[in-house]
């Protein structure tokens, strides 16, 4: 584990995102799946996972998170073949006042939320896929501000 004891405590914010691609009809059913409301479950799964990132990721620091927000945005898109398809965009924002950043917590929040949705839709849509997990932005700490350009 990296020694961060000499680093100053600062406010740090990290934002991440990912997508779950599925059939358009799957998106229409997210609130009424056999296992329940996928959006509500996914939001809670993401928050819960962010709080336990140090258990998911070896050598990650245990952080006293100030806030975790997970937003689930269901919608439709046009796929490569020109067909209408479903898409669930998952966004997270994690804030911490600590000696190290919250990038991993934001990424884990998105991953867990996406996996929770996948678990709930797999019975009706075996084509669902989780993709594009990435850091969107971070601020605070020595390395300063980062914002993904595309």
N, C-alpha and C positions, 0 to 999 in steps of 0.2 A: 504494500500500500504506500502511496506517495506521501511523504511528510509535508503537510501543509501548515504546520504550527507557526511558521514564520510569516505566513501571508496575512494581510489585514482582513478583518471581517468587513465585508461590503454587501450591499444589496445586489442580488444577481437574479436575472430573469432569463428563462429559456422557453422557446416556443418550438414545437415540432408538429409534424403532420404525417398522415398516411392515408391510403384509400383502400376500400374494399370494393372490388368490381363484382357485379352480379347481374342477374336478369332484372329487367325493369319491374316485372311482377313481384320480385322478391322485395324490392324497395317499398312497394305498395303495402306489403304485409308486415313490415318491421314491428308495428305496434301490436299485432294480433297473432304472433307466432305461437305454436303449441307450448313453448317454454315461457312465453310471456312477452313483455315489451322489450325488444332488443335495444332500443335507444337508451332507455333508463338503466338497464343492466350494464350496458357498455360504458356508460358514463361513470357509474359506480366502480366498475372493474378497473377503469383507467386511474381513477383517483386512488383506489386502494393499492394498486400496483406501484404507483409513483411513491407512495409512502413506504414501500418495501423494496425499493430498488437495490439497496445494499444486499438483500437476500437473493436477488436475481443475477446481479453482476458481480463476479469475483473482484475483489480489491476496490470496489466502490465505497466511498465514505458514507457513513450514516449521517443524514442531514436533517436538521429541524425545519421542515418545510413551513413556510408562512402561508402559502396558498397553492392550490392545484385546481385548475379549471380544465374540463374536458368538454368540447363541443362536438356534437355529432350532426352532420349536415347531409341528409339523404337527398338524392336527386337522380336525374337521368342524364345520359350523355349519348353521343353517337360514336359507336365503336369503329374500328378500322374498316369493317365491311359496310359501313353506312347504316347499320342497324341501331335502333334505339336500345340502350342497355342501362342497367342501374349502376349507381355509384354512391357510396357512402364516404364522405370526407370526414376525417377525424382530426381534430386540432386540439393541442394541449398547450397550456401556459403554466409554468411553475415558477414561483417566486420563493427565494430563500435569502436569509441574511446569514452569511457564513464565509468560510475561508476558501471554499471551492464551489464551482458552478453546479447548475441543476440540469445540464444538458441530458444526462442519462435518465434522470427522472422524467423529463418531458418525453423522451423517446420511448421509455418503458410504458408510460401512460398511454401513448398512442397504440403501441403494440398490443397491450393487454385489452384495450377497448376494441380494437379490430378483431382480436382472437375471440373475444366474447361474442361479438356479432357473428363471426364465422361459425362458432359453435351452435348458435341459435338458428342459423339459416341453412346449415349443411344438410338437414333432412329434406328440405324443399328445393335446394339449389346446389347441386354438387359442383357446379362450374364456378362458384364463388372463389375469389382469390384476393389475398392481402398483398398490397404493393406500395411502392414509393415511400417507405418510411424514411423520414429525413428531418434534420434540424433546419428550422426556418430562420431563427434569430436567437441571439443571446446578447446579454449586456452585463456589465459589472466585472470586476476583477482586472487583473493586469493586462489581459489581451484585448480589453476594450469591447467595442460593439461589432457584432457580425450580423449581417442581414443577407439572406439568400437573394440573389438577383433574379433568378428565374423560377 
